[in-house]
């Protein structure tokens, strides 16, 4: 494996270029077609820098170098949004990327997908410890089969569904179809966010790796560990190995341990979270350190949508705990499981007994989503204009997180419900 990283310092531009240049050499790209899977704008990483380095070092050796945005179910990016993602001024894409093309994943289009195999029921039973036993068809964007090898270039962070993002996750859900996507999101929700997030080895990760093993072409990783606007680490190698090294460093860089939970947390969403579907990360990364009965406020005046893709479904089911759905599964099992999973992740854990739901914490939106909608989807409401972050700074039992969603907060001495 190629690359290095440090928990207490960032890489220089020269070090980053060194890793990319060595990676290009190791892939033996002469005359080959290379597809690079990249994140969309909801993930922090120096993608413009990486794209320019690949253009400099890889493009002259390949017969074709293209990019596929691993959107999962996020909305497709417009051409101006793609330019912004890659740090390109309008009309200058050819000057930056040469003849490289940039594609959006199209998860809802059957014609864009190819079935590559099935996770068998007995295999699913073993992976999930008996929680599920069902056959799951595995599909992937057929574009990958037009290339000789695929490079995943993206960041690794603690993640609410899989444990740590990156690696095989760029294939599933990044460029896959709905069946597997829905399954493993619900699997993560059943296990619960507090027990999954920040854990390196999880049943969900095992599921993704099993699906990735069905792809016969060479799969490499250029896995980043982001610190602020810089890289603390950059690792290249076979995808699983590069991801593993990045996850180990992310564990050191992206997790903050605290002594006591907080009664009130103001979790501010950065501009890159432009809908609650991704802004929910402000809850996922903080749930473990909200006190029982406490309040988590997602502060994001710029968010005006629940979800462009899934908003209508979320308004139908609302935001509820896992136990609420499990107790009434016949009523909800026909909804997309990934949407149900998102609902539980935003609402957090809780109980449902005797027809009464009792979430562990209160979740309040201080966003551009109106009060009536917040109440209808079972979340609290605050007027964002009434929020003064200073009221959460330096006060006992309160915490203000100015750029929430990437750093994971955990208790030094966690209760049983947080332990895997």
One Martini backbone bead per residue (centre of mass of N, CA, C, O) as a GRO file, in nm:
protein
  420
    1UNK     BB    1   0.099   0.033   0.016
    2UNK     BB    2   0.017   0.380  -0.027
    3UNK     BB    3   0.106   0.614   0.214
    4UNK     BB    4  -0.010   0.863   0.464
    5UNK     BB    5  -0.043   0.967   0.821
    6UNK     BB    6  -0.176   1.214   1.069
    7UNK     BB    7  -0.323   1.327   1.365
    8UNK     BB    8  -0.123   1.615   1.404
    9UNK     BB    9  -0.120   1.655   1.081
   10UNK     BB   10  -0.058   1.771   0.754
   11UNK     BB   11  -0.039   1.759   0.423
   12UNK     BB   12   0.135   1.830   0.163
   13UNK     BB   13   0.129   1.886  -0.166
   14UNK     BB   14   0.371   1.701  -0.223
   15UNK     BB   15   0.260   1.449  -0.082
   16UNK     BB   16   0.005   1.417  -0.246
   17UNK     BB   17   0.146   1.389  -0.522
   18UNK     BB   18   0.313   1.143  -0.453
   19UNK     BB   19   0.079   0.946  -0.416
   20UNK     BB   20  -0.052   0.979  -0.693
   21UNK     BB   21   0.193   0.903  -0.865
   22UNK     BB   22   0.230   0.618  -0.739
   23UNK     BB   23  -0.049   0.515  -0.810
   24UNK     BB   24  -0.028   0.533  -1.116
   25UNK     BB   25   0.211   0.342  -1.138
   26UNK     BB   26   0.076   0.090  -0.997
   27UNK     BB   27  -0.169   0.063  -1.218
   28UNK     BB   28  -0.077   0.045  -1.504
   29UNK     BB   29  -0.229   0.257  -1.741
   30UNK     BB   30  -0.141   0.184  -2.015
   31UNK     BB   31  -0.415   0.204  -2.233
   32UNK     BB   32  -0.629   0.248  -2.018
   33UNK     BB   33  -0.944   0.243  -1.850
   34UNK     BB   34  -1.053   0.501  -1.619
   35UNK     BB   35  -1.255   0.500  -1.325
   36UNK     BB   36  -1.383   0.758  -1.107
   37UNK     BB   37  -1.498   0.766  -0.786
   38UNK     BB   38  -1.707   1.026  -0.652
   39UNK     BB   39  -1.824   1.267  -0.468
   40UNK     BB   40  -2.024   1.493  -0.358
   41UNK     BB   41  -2.102   1.799  -0.188
   42UNK     BB   42  -2.155   1.626   0.101
   43UNK     BB   43  -1.835   1.604   0.092
   44UNK     BB   44  -1.525   1.642   0.240
   45UNK     BB   45  -1.276   1.744  -0.005
   46UNK     BB   46  -0.990   1.780  -0.231
   47UNK     BB   47  -1.099   1.733  -0.534
   48UNK     BB   48  -0.959   1.939  -0.719
   49UNK     BB   49  -0.674   1.838  -0.660
   50UNK     BB   50  -0.708   1.541  -0.748
   51UNK     BB   51  -0.803   1.591  -1.041
   52UNK     BB   52  -0.545   1.740  -1.134
   53UNK     BB   53  -0.347   1.508  -1.071
   54UNK     BB   54  -0.479   1.302  -1.262
   55UNK     BB   55  -0.443   1.468  -1.517
   56UNK     BB   56  -0.131   1.480  -1.499
   57UNK     BB   57  -0.067   1.154  -1.446
   58UNK     BB   58  -0.301   0.975  -1.593
   59UNK     BB   59  -0.406   1.080  -1.870
   60UNK     BB   60  -0.142   1.023  -2.051
   61UNK     BB   61  -0.182   0.690  -2.000
   62UNK     BB   62  -0.463   0.682  -2.092
   63UNK     BB   63  -0.747   0.624  -2.298
   64UNK     BB   64  -0.936   0.682  -2.036
   65UNK     BB   65  -1.074   0.950  -1.817
   66UNK     BB   66  -1.325   0.918  -1.569
   67UNK     BB   67  -1.635   1.025  -1.396
   68UNK     BB   68  -1.832   0.911  -1.105
   69UNK     BB   69  -2.102   1.001  -0.920
   70UNK     BB   70  -2.173   0.889  -0.589
   71UNK     BB   71  -2.502   0.946  -0.504
   72UNK     BB   72  -2.705   0.743  -0.479
   73UNK     BB   73  -3.005   0.929  -0.386
   74UNK     BB   74  -2.909   1.178  -0.484
   75UNK     BB   75  -2.918   1.438  -0.663
   76UNK     BB   76  -2.834   1.551  -0.950
   77UNK     BB   77  -2.591   1.722  -1.112
   78UNK     BB   78  -2.517   1.994  -1.252
   79UNK     BB   79  -2.292   2.142  -1.441
   80UNK     BB   80  -2.225   2.373  -1.240
   81UNK     BB   81  -2.195   2.178  -0.994
   82UNK     BB   82  -1.958   2.019  -1.107
   83UNK     BB   83  -1.763   2.251  -1.128
   84UNK     BB   84  -1.767   2.320  -0.828
   85UNK     BB   85  -1.673   2.045  -0.719
   86UNK     BB   86  -1.392   2.083  -0.910
   87UNK     BB   87  -1.301   2.387  -0.931
   88UNK     BB   88  -1.450   2.515  -1.192
   89UNK     BB   89  -1.476   2.734  -1.426
   90UNK     BB   90  -1.665   2.856  -1.647
   91UNK     BB   91  -1.563   2.697  -1.948
   92UNK     BB   92  -1.291   2.513  -1.812
   93UNK     BB   93  -1.295   2.198  -1.824
   94UNK     BB   94  -1.095   2.127  -2.054
   95UNK     BB   95  -0.846   2.260  -1.911
   96UNK     BB   96  -0.860   2.060  -1.657
   97UNK     BB   97  -0.974   1.757  -1.789
   98UNK     BB   98  -1.001   1.754  -2.078
   99UNK     BB   99  -1.157   1.448  -2.199
  100UNK     BB  100  -1.306   1.422  -1.948
  101UNK     BB  101  -1.578   1.273  -1.790
  102UNK     BB  102  -1.900   1.344  -1.616
  103UNK     BB  103  -2.106   1.142  -1.409
  104UNK     BB  104  -2.419   1.042  -1.311
  105UNK     BB  105  -2.598   0.869  -1.107
  106UNK     BB  106  -2.889   0.630  -1.184
  107UNK     BB  107  -3.082   0.462  -0.960
  108UNK     BB  108  -3.385   0.468  -1.115
  109UNK     BB  109  -3.250   0.335  -1.377
  110UNK     BB  110  -3.254   0.027  -1.517
  111UNK     BB  111  -3.070   0.089  -1.773
  112UNK     BB  112  -2.814   0.171  -1.574
  113UNK     BB  113  -2.824  -0.131  -1.480
  114UNK     BB  114  -2.650  -0.426  -1.333
  115UNK     BB  115  -2.655  -0.749  -1.269
  116UNK     BB  116  -2.417  -0.947  -1.045
  117UNK     BB  117  -2.611  -1.080  -0.818
  118UNK     BB  118  -2.656  -1.275  -0.503
  119UNK     BB  119  -2.764  -1.259  -0.184
  120UNK     BB  120  -2.808  -1.506   0.015
  121UNK     BB  121  -2.995  -1.603   0.274
  122UNK     BB  122  -2.770  -1.754   0.435
  123UNK     BB  123  -2.568  -1.519   0.418
  124UNK     BB  124  -2.746  -1.306   0.557
  125UNK     BB  125  -2.779  -1.456   0.822
  126UNK     BB  126  -2.480  -1.456   0.903
  127UNK     BB  127  -2.420  -1.150   0.889
  128UNK     BB  128  -2.690  -1.071   1.083
  129UNK     BB  129  -2.747  -1.284   1.308
  130UNK     BB  130  -3.063  -1.348   1.210
  131UNK     BB  131  -3.229  -1.085   1.131
  132UNK     BB  132  -3.193  -1.198   0.830
  133UNK     BB  133  -3.373  -1.385   0.547
  134UNK     BB  134  -3.266  -1.307   0.219
  135UNK     BB  135  -3.278  -1.227  -0.101
  136UNK     BB  136  -3.029  -1.015  -0.287
  137UNK     BB  137  -3.004  -0.807  -0.532
  138UNK     BB  138  -2.724  -0.701  -0.735
  139UNK     BB  139  -2.656  -0.371  -0.842
  140UNK     BB  140  -2.497  -0.171  -1.108
  141UNK     BB  141  -2.343   0.048  -1.281
  142UNK     BB  142  -2.269  -0.023  -1.615
  143UNK     BB  143  -2.025   0.170  -1.667
  144UNK     BB  144  -1.791   0.003  -1.529
  145UNK     BB  145  -1.770  -0.204  -1.790
  146UNK     BB  146  -1.603   0.022  -1.974
  147UNK     BB  147  -1.360  -0.059  -1.785
  148UNK     BB  148  -1.056  -0.179  -1.643
  149UNK     BB  149  -1.069   0.028  -1.393
  150UNK     BB  150  -1.127   0.127  -1.043
  151UNK     BB  151  -1.141   0.443  -0.862
  152UNK     BB  152  -1.155   0.543  -0.529
  153UNK     BB  153  -1.222   0.900  -0.449
  154UNK     BB  154  -1.238   0.948  -0.098
  155UNK     BB  155  -1.367   0.985   0.207
  156UNK     BB  156  -1.327   0.919   0.568
  157UNK     BB  157  -1.595   0.856   0.801
  158UNK     BB  158  -1.806   0.848   1.025
  159UNK     BB  159  -2.098   0.617   1.014
  160UNK     BB  160  -2.443   0.538   1.067
  161UNK     BB  161  -2.460   0.261   0.883
  162UNK     BB  162  -2.140   0.134   0.855
  163UNK     BB  163  -1.927   0.330   1.050
  164UNK     BB  164  -1.749   0.379   0.782
  165UNK     BB  165  -1.675   0.535   0.522
  166UNK     BB  166  -1.612   0.421   0.220
  167UNK     BB  167  -1.508   0.232  -0.019
  168UNK     BB  168  -1.761   0.017  -0.098
  169UNK     BB  169  -1.968   0.257  -0.068
  170UNK     BB  170  -1.926   0.363  -0.368
  171UNK     BB  171  -2.106   0.126  -0.472
  172UNK     BB  172  -2.257   0.082  -0.175
  173UNK     BB  173  -2.475   0.317  -0.282
  174UNK     BB  174  -2.338   0.499  -0.498
  175UNK     BB  175  -2.393   0.274  -0.776
  176UNK     BB  176  -2.670   0.150  -0.708
  177UNK     BB  177  -2.950   0.000  -0.634
  178UNK     BB  178  -3.230  -0.036  -0.421
  179UNK     BB  179  -3.228  -0.310  -0.272
  180UNK     BB  180  -2.958  -0.299  -0.118
  181UNK     BB  181  -2.984  -0.018  -0.004
  182UNK     BB  182  -3.233  -0.072   0.174
  183UNK     BB  183  -3.127  -0.304   0.340
  184UNK     BB  184  -2.865  -0.183   0.483
  185UNK     BB  185  -3.005   0.056   0.614
  186UNK     BB  186  -3.196  -0.113   0.792
  187UNK     BB  187  -2.987  -0.274   0.936
  188UNK     BB  188  -2.856  -0.028   1.075
  189UNK     BB  189  -3.118   0.061   1.222
  190UNK     BB  190  -3.161  -0.195   1.391
  191UNK     BB  191  -2.890  -0.164   1.541
  192UNK     BB  192  -2.807   0.134   1.539
  193UNK     BB  193  -2.624   0.414   1.549
  194UNK     BB  194  -2.467   0.392   1.827
  195UNK     BB  195  -2.350   0.093   1.737
  196UNK     BB  196  -2.214   0.182   1.454
  197UNK     BB  197  -2.078   0.440   1.489
  198UNK     BB  198  -1.727   0.407   1.466
  199UNK     BB  199  -1.727   0.117   1.350
  200UNK     BB  200  -1.541  -0.085   1.154
  201UNK     BB  201  -1.692  -0.363   1.222
  202UNK     BB  202  -1.982  -0.459   1.039
  203UNK     BB  203  -2.253  -0.597   0.892
  204UNK     BB  204  -2.263  -0.383   0.670
  205UNK     BB  205  -1.975  -0.401   0.569
  206UNK     BB  206  -1.992  -0.702   0.496
  207UNK     BB  207  -2.209  -0.666   0.281
  208UNK     BB  208  -2.048  -0.479   0.090
  209UNK     BB  209  -1.807  -0.670   0.044
  210UNK     BB  210  -1.971  -0.901  -0.080
  211UNK     BB  211  -2.064  -0.736  -0.323
  212UNK     BB  212  -1.781  -0.643  -0.429
  213UNK     BB  213  -1.682  -0.940  -0.496
  214UNK     BB  214  -1.861  -0.944  -0.772
  215UNK     BB  215  -1.634  -0.762  -0.881
  216UNK     BB  216  -1.378  -0.840  -1.112
  217UNK     BB  217  -1.247  -0.586  -1.122
  218UNK     BB  218  -1.026  -0.361  -1.048
  219UNK     BB  219  -0.994  -0.218  -0.707
  220UNK     BB  220  -0.932   0.108  -0.598
  221UNK     BB  221  -0.783   0.333  -0.348
  222UNK     BB  222  -0.824   0.694  -0.262
  223UNK     BB  223  -0.795   0.762   0.068
  224UNK     BB  224  -0.934   1.008   0.281
  225UNK     BB  225  -0.826   1.234   0.550
  226UNK     BB  226  -0.995   1.493   0.693
  227UNK     BB  227  -0.869   1.831   0.796
  228UNK     BB  228  -1.068   2.045   0.727
  229UNK     BB  229  -0.901   2.150   0.422
  230UNK     BB  230  -0.728   1.898   0.469
  231UNK     BB  231  -0.482   1.636   0.489
  232UNK     BB  232  -0.398   1.370   0.709
  233UNK     BB  233  -0.465   1.149   0.477
  234UNK     BB  234  -0.325   0.911   0.220
  235UNK     BB  235  -0.449   0.615   0.045
  236UNK     BB  236  -0.313   0.343  -0.152
  237UNK     BB  237  -0.495   0.059  -0.298
  238UNK     BB  238  -0.660  -0.177  -0.238
  239UNK     BB  239  -0.958  -0.093  -0.133
  240UNK     BB  240  -0.965  -0.230   0.149
  241UNK     BB  241  -0.685  -0.133   0.246
  242UNK     BB  242  -0.716   0.172   0.216
  243UNK     BB  243  -0.965   0.198   0.396
  244UNK     BB  244  -0.848   0.081   0.658
  245UNK     BB  245  -0.633   0.298   0.702
  246UNK     BB  246  -0.832   0.539   0.706
  247UNK     BB  247  -1.011   0.442   0.943
  248UNK     BB  248  -0.788   0.446   1.158
  249UNK     BB  249  -0.742   0.755   1.136
  250UNK     BB  250  -1.031   0.855   1.175
  251UNK     BB  251  -1.050   0.754   1.469
  252UNK     BB  252  -0.844   0.986   1.559
  253UNK     BB  253  -0.968   1.255   1.410
  254UNK     BB  254  -1.320   1.219   1.427
  255UNK     BB  255  -1.311   1.178   1.751
  256UNK     BB  256  -1.494   1.297   2.037
  257UNK     BB  257  -1.435   1.296   2.383
  258UNK     BB  258  -1.656   1.289   2.663
  259UNK     BB  259  -1.770   1.292   2.995
  260UNK     BB  260  -2.055   1.436   2.935
  261UNK     BB  261  -2.361   1.501   2.876
  262UNK     BB  262  -2.604   1.703   2.706
  263UNK     BB  263  -2.897   1.893   2.727
  264UNK     BB  264  -2.784   2.096   2.492
  265UNK     BB  265  -2.766   2.105   2.125
  266UNK     BB  266  -2.602   2.297   1.873
  267UNK     BB  267  -2.638   2.188   1.531
  268UNK     BB  268  -2.459   2.301   1.263
  269UNK     BB  269  -2.514   2.330   0.928
  270UNK     BB  270  -2.370   2.319   0.649
  271UNK     BB  271  -2.418   2.415   0.322
  272UNK     BB  272  -2.383   2.120   0.198
  273UNK     BB  273  -2.649   2.088   0.360
  274UNK     BB  274  -2.957   2.115   0.161
  275UNK     BB  275  -3.099   1.887   0.336
  276UNK     BB  276  -3.224   1.669   0.569
  277UNK     BB  277  -3.107   1.408   0.454
  278UNK     BB  278  -2.810   1.529   0.535
  279UNK     BB  279  -2.861   1.707   0.798
  280UNK     BB  280  -2.893   1.458   0.994
  281UNK     BB  281  -2.590   1.443   1.081
  282UNK     BB  282  -2.630   1.637   1.327
  283UNK     BB  283  -2.740   1.389   1.487
  284UNK     BB  284  -2.569   1.133   1.447
  285UNK     BB  285  -2.293   1.268   1.575
  286UNK     BB  286  -2.463   1.344   1.871
  287UNK     BB  287  -2.643   1.131   2.018
  288UNK     BB  288  -2.436   1.015   2.241
  289UNK     BB  289  -2.433   1.332   2.394
  290UNK     BB  290  -2.725   1.320   2.475
  291UNK     BB  291  -2.930   1.353   2.713
  292UNK     BB  292  -3.172   1.239   2.880
  293UNK     BB  293  -3.423   1.455   2.760
  294UNK     BB  294  -3.286   1.611   2.561
  295UNK     BB  295  -3.159   1.854   2.312
  296UNK     BB  296  -3.158   1.862   1.949
  297UNK     BB  297  -3.037   2.115   1.727
  298UNK     BB  298  -3.105   2.191   1.395
  299UNK     BB  299  -2.901   2.440   1.245
  300UNK     BB  300  -3.059   2.560   0.923
  301UNK     BB  301  -3.172   2.815   0.739
  302UNK     BB  302  -3.107   2.685   0.441
  303UNK     BB  303  -3.311   2.465   0.501
  304UNK     BB  304  -3.619   2.370   0.293
  305UNK     BB  305  -3.579   2.056   0.275
  306UNK     BB  306  -3.616   1.733   0.327
  307UNK     BB  307  -3.650   1.598   0.020
  308UNK     BB  308  -3.637   1.574  -0.312
  309UNK     BB  309  -3.675   1.257  -0.338
  310UNK     BB  310  -3.829   1.174  -0.027
  311UNK     BB  311  -4.036   1.377   0.101
  312UNK     BB  312  -4.321   1.246   0.069
  313UNK     BB  313  -4.261   0.991   0.236
  314UNK     BB  314  -4.177   1.130   0.498
  315UNK     BB  315  -4.452   1.274   0.542
  316UNK     BB  316  -4.606   1.005   0.583
  317UNK     BB  317  -4.421   0.875   0.828
  318UNK     BB  318  -4.209   1.028   0.954
  319UNK     BB  319  -4.042   1.066   1.270
  320UNK     BB  320  -3.895   0.767   1.416
  321UNK     BB  321  -3.844   0.503   1.586
  322UNK     BB  322  -3.764   0.184   1.553
  323UNK     BB  323  -3.991   0.062   1.742
  324UNK     BB  324  -4.231   0.181   1.593
  325UNK     BB  325  -4.189   0.013   1.331
  326UNK     BB  326  -4.164  -0.279   1.440
  327UNK     BB  327  -4.456  -0.280   1.577
  328UNK     BB  328  -4.561  -0.184   1.255
  329UNK     BB  329  -4.457  -0.343   0.994
  330UNK     BB  330  -4.708  -0.393   0.814
  331UNK     BB  331  -4.744  -0.080   0.762
  332UNK     BB  332  -4.415  -0.019   0.657
  333UNK     BB  333  -4.274  -0.240   0.460
  334UNK     BB  334  -4.351  -0.086   0.174
  335UNK     BB  335  -4.145   0.100   0.226
  336UNK     BB  336  -3.857   0.231   0.189
  337UNK     BB  337  -3.605   0.134   0.392
  338UNK     BB  338  -3.419   0.385   0.368
  339UNK     BB  339  -3.632   0.586   0.472
  340UNK     BB  340  -3.686   0.456   0.744
  341UNK     BB  341  -3.399   0.477   0.845
  342UNK     BB  342  -3.372   0.782   0.839
  343UNK     BB  343  -3.590   0.837   1.045
  344UNK     BB  344  -3.445   0.696   1.289
  345UNK     BB  345  -3.181   0.862   1.284
  346UNK     BB  346  -3.309   1.140   1.350
  347UNK     BB  347  -3.481   1.050   1.611
  348UNK     BB  348  -3.375   0.805   1.740
  349UNK     BB  349  -3.392   0.648   2.017
  350UNK     BB  350  -3.645   0.416   2.166
  351UNK     BB  351  -3.987   0.360   2.248
  352UNK     BB  352  -4.275   0.110   2.214
  353UNK     BB  353  -4.558   0.117   2.432
  354UNK     BB  354  -4.887   0.088   2.420
  355UNK     BB  355  -4.882   0.308   2.173
  356UNK     BB  356  -4.615   0.454   2.293
  357UNK     BB  357  -4.385   0.701   2.219
  358UNK     BB  358  -4.024   0.721   2.345
  359UNK     BB  359  -3.798   0.924   2.305
  360UNK     BB  360  -3.494   1.007   2.437
  361UNK     BB  361  -3.503   1.268   2.252
  362UNK     BB  362  -3.505   1.590   2.132
  363UNK     BB  363  -3.597   1.709   1.800
  364UNK     BB  364  -3.496   2.018   1.644
  365UNK     BB  365  -3.593   2.264   1.409
  366UNK     BB  366  -3.375   2.535   1.269
  367UNK     BB  367  -3.519   2.621   0.981
  368UNK     BB  368  -3.688   2.654   0.658
  369UNK     BB  369  -3.894   2.480   0.797
  370UNK     BB  370  -4.198   2.476   0.887
  371UNK     BB  371  -4.391   2.420   1.162
  372UNK     BB  372  -4.611   2.235   1.045
  373UNK     BB  373  -4.416   2.028   0.926
  374UNK     BB  374  -4.266   1.949   1.179
  375UNK     BB  375  -4.514   1.837   1.328
  376UNK     BB  376  -4.599   1.628   1.108
  377UNK     BB  377  -4.297   1.477   1.136
  378UNK     BB  378  -4.214   1.472   1.451
  379UNK     BB  379  -4.087   1.764   1.507
  380UNK     BB  380  -3.941   2.025   1.618
  381UNK     BB  381  -3.958   2.394   1.671
  382UNK     BB  382  -3.758   2.677   1.551
  383UNK     BB  383  -3.671   2.988   1.509
  384UNK     BB  384  -3.379   3.078   1.365
  385UNK     BB  385  -3.387   3.386   1.458
  386UNK     BB  386  -3.373   3.293   1.778
  387UNK     BB  387  -3.081   3.212   1.738
  388UNK     BB  388  -2.796   3.209   1.972
  389UNK     BB  389  -2.496   3.061   1.996
  390UNK     BB  390  -2.397   3.195   2.265
  391UNK     BB  391  -2.605   3.021   2.444
  392UNK     BB  392  -2.394   2.751   2.388
  393UNK     BB  393  -2.138   2.896   2.505
  394UNK     BB  394  -1.990   2.807   2.799
  395UNK     BB  395  -2.227   2.626   2.910
  396UNK     BB  396  -2.372   2.432   3.115
  397UNK     BB  397  -2.495   2.159   2.927
  398UNK     BB  398  -2.371   2.295   2.665
  399UNK     BB  399  -2.354   2.288   2.288
  400UNK     BB  400  -2.152   2.408   2.013
  401UNK     BB  401  -2.166   2.318   1.655
  402UNK     BB  402  -2.062   2.483   1.366
  403UNK     BB  403  -1.970   2.192   1.208
  404UNK     BB  404  -2.169   1.955   1.146
  405UNK     BB  405  -2.139   1.585   1.045
  406UNK     BB  406  -1.825   1.466   1.096
  407UNK     BB  407  -1.791   1.482   1.386
  408UNK     BB  408  -1.762   1.256   1.651
  409UNK     BB  409  -1.950   1.203   1.947
  410UNK     BB  410  -1.832   1.065   2.262
  411UNK     BB  411  -1.822   0.869   2.534
  412UNK     BB  412  -1.594   0.750   2.752
  413UNK     BB  413  -1.855   0.624   2.923
  414UNK     BB  414  -2.065   0.420   2.795
  415UNK     BB  415  -2.354   0.297   2.760
  416UNK     BB  416  -2.507   0.009   2.659
  417UNK     BB  417  -2.668   0.138   2.403
  418UNK     BB  418  -2.367   0.207   2.259
  419UNK     BB  419  -2.284  -0.088   2.244
  420UNK     BB  420  -2.189  -0.349   2.024
   0.00000   0.00000   0.00000
